Amino acid sequence: MDETPKNLWKYYNSKYQLHVTIPATDSTIESENVDERVIYIGDLEKRKQAYGICGECKEPGTGVEWCQSCNAKRFKDNFKNWTSGNKVIDEFIQQSQLNAVYYMKYLEWIPFEKFQNITYIAEGGFGKIYSAEWPEGNIEYWDIENQKWYREQNEKYALKSLNNSSNICSDFLNEIKSHLQIYLNNVVQCFGITQDPNNKEYMMVIRYINDGNLRNYLNKSENYIDYKLKIDQLQQIAKGLLDIHNAEKVHRDFHSGNILFNYNPFISDLGMCQPANIKQTVKEEGIYGVLPYMAPEVLRGQQYTKAADIYSFGIIMNEFLSEEIPFNDIPHDEFLSIKICKGFRPTISKDVPKLLADLIIKCWDAEIKNRPITKELYQTLNEWNNEIKGTKDIEYSEDSEDSEDDEDGEDSEDGGNGEDGKDGGDSEDVKDVKDDEDGEDSEDGGNGEDGKDGGDSEDVKDVKDDEDGEDSEDGGNGEDGKDGENAKDGEDVKDVEDVEDVEDVEDEDNEDSEDGDNNQNSEIYFQIKECDKIRKEKFKNRSNEDKSKSFKTHPQAIYTSRLLNFKNLPKPVNSSDLSFFQFSSDSNSTAQSTSANPISECLDVQLSELELNEICQDDEQ
C-alpha cells in the first residue's frame, strides 16, 4: 500500500512575494518592475525557501500550498466533468487552470444554481452587479492528506455581468484576462465565470467587498479616520496600481467608484484595462470615463497612458484626504472639460498636510512629464508610511511592514491579505454588510464598475478612533523634491513647520505611540499630527447635515463611466497660468506652508460660454 503523501509546505515566508512570476526577467518590463522579492519559475531554490516542496512530486512549490504541475493534472482530469456550453469559454478556463502557479491564477466554471440568495445591487455603464452566496466556495489549495480540494466555504461573492455578453465578446474575456495577468494583492480577485439562465448573459464571479467604494467608506464611517491610516491605505492603492502597470497594463477607468474597501482598499473593474504598449486610437464617437478623474490630455483625445492613471490617482487621493467629491456642485459637461484643460482642479482642504498636498498637485500636473511614475508614487507613500510606523525603510515592503497590526488587531495592511497571503476579502474582522434602505449598493461589485456609489454599508467596520489612543503617529520622508517641481505662487498659509513643539500638538488622550519618539524630526510625522488635531476637532463638531452636504451632487454631476466626445479642447496648462485661486474655506485652521505653493486651485468663477470660447481660441493647439 502506497504511503499517504505528507504536507511538506512551508508556512508563508514574508521575505518573498506571494506568487511566482512565470517568465524570467522580461526586458519589456522596465524600470518600474524592480521588486527583487518576486520569485521566478526557474529559481528552484527561492521557490523551495518560500513555499517548501510538494508532498507528491517533491518539487519546490510554485505558490503558497500550490504545485502547478500536480494541480494541472488534477484540473485536466476533471475537464470531462464540466462545460459552459461555449467552446471559447471552456478553453479559456482550461488554460487558466493548466497555467495557474498559485490559487489566485485559476478560474472555474460555476453553474448558476450553485449560488444562493442572489441580490441585485447596482447597474453601471457596462453591466449589472449582484451579491450572492456560494456555499461550496472557491478553491484555495489541494488538501494532500485528505486528497481533496480545500475550499473557502460560505463566503459572499459578487456577480458582475457585462451588457450583451450572451454572445461572448472580447471585452468580457479581456477583463478576466486582466485579473489573471496582474498580481492581485490590491486588486479584486476573480474566481470564475457563470451564466444567468434567464438572460443567458455571462457573469464574472469576484470577491464581495463589504464596505463599498471609497465614497461609501468615508460616508458611512462613524469614527474619524486619521492620516496615519489614510496614508497606509493610499500606499496600498498605489501598490495595486503599480501591480497593474508592472503587468504593462493601463487601468483607463480609475476613479473612486473603483476603489473598494474591506477595511483594506482594492482596485476593481479592470474591464477597460489595456496593454500599455498598444496604441489605442480614440474613436470618432468619443472616449469612456468619469469626467472629473480624466487627465486633460485624454479629454483631448490623446492615448491613455500610465501617466493618465497617475492623474486619476491624484484626484482620488485628494477626494480621500479632503473628503469632498471632486466637482460635485457643477455640471460635468464640456465647460468643465475646458476648465480642466486650463488648470481647474478640485479644492484641496487646508487641513491636508503640505507634503500630501504637494504630491496631489504633482500627480495632477497638466504636464505628463511632471507627474511621478508609479514606482516613485508608491515609494514616496511607502517611505512616509514606514516613518509613521517608526520602521526602517525597506523598498516594496508589501508584507513585513504593511502587515503591522494596529493595537486592536483590526488591520492587515499587506494589501488586504491575511497572514497566510490569502485575499483580504475574507478578513474575519470585517463585519458583514446589509444593503442600505435607499438601494445604494454595497461592496465589490457593490459600487459597480463605473463608480455607482455601490456599497452603502450599514455596518461598515469602524476605523480606529483617535480617541482610543491609536492615533496618527508619525513619519514620512519629507523630501523637498516631492513638491518643488510644481510649486505655484499663492496665498500665505501657515506651515505645519511653524509649530514650535511637537508635544504642543499632542492630543490630550496621549495618542502617540512609542514609535513617535523615533520620528520627532520627521516632517510627515510633524505635519499629520498637527493636521489630525485640527481635522479631528472639526470632525467632532460636524453635524450629520454637514456630512451629508459633502456628498450631495449636482443633478448633472455624473460619476458613472459614460461616452464623452469633446472637440477642440485647449492645450492643457497648469492653473498658475490663470489669475483666479481660492482656498477651501472648510477650516479656520492653517496647516499649509507659507512658501509659494497654493494647494487649492479652484477657479472662483463660473465662466460664461463666450469667455470659454475665448479661452479655447487663446492657445488652441
Secondary structure, 3 states (H helix, E strand, C coil): CCCCCCCCECCCCCCCCCCEECCCCCCCCCCCCCCCCCEECCCHHHHHHHHEECCCCCCECCECCECHHHHHHHHHHCHHHCCCCCHHHHHHHHHHHHHCCCHHHCCEECCHHHCEEEEEEEECCCCEEEEEEECCCEEEEEECCCCEEEEECCEEEEEEECCCCCCCCHHHHHHHHHHHHCCCCCECCEEEEEECCCCCCEEEEEECCCCCEHHHHHHHCCCCCCHHHHHHHHHHHHHHHHHHHHCCEECCCCCHHHEEECCCEEECCCCCCEECCCCCCCECCEEEECHHHCCHHHHCCCCCCHHHHHHHHHHHHHHHHHCCCCCCCCCCCHHHHHHHHCCCCCCCCCCCCHHHHHHHHHHCCCCHHHCCCHHHHHHHHHHHHHHHHCCCCCCCCCCCCCCCCCCCCCCCCCCCCCCCCCCHHHCCCCCCCCCCCCCCCCCHHHHCCCCCCCCCCCCCCCCCCHHHCCCCCCCCCCCHHHCHHHCCCCCCCCCHHHCCCHHHHCCCCCCCCHHHHHHCCCHHHHHHHHHHHHHHHHHHHCCHHHHHHHCCCCCCCCCCCEEECCCCCCCCCCHHHCCCCCCCCCCCCCCCCCCCCCCCCCCCCCCCHHHHHHHHHHCCC
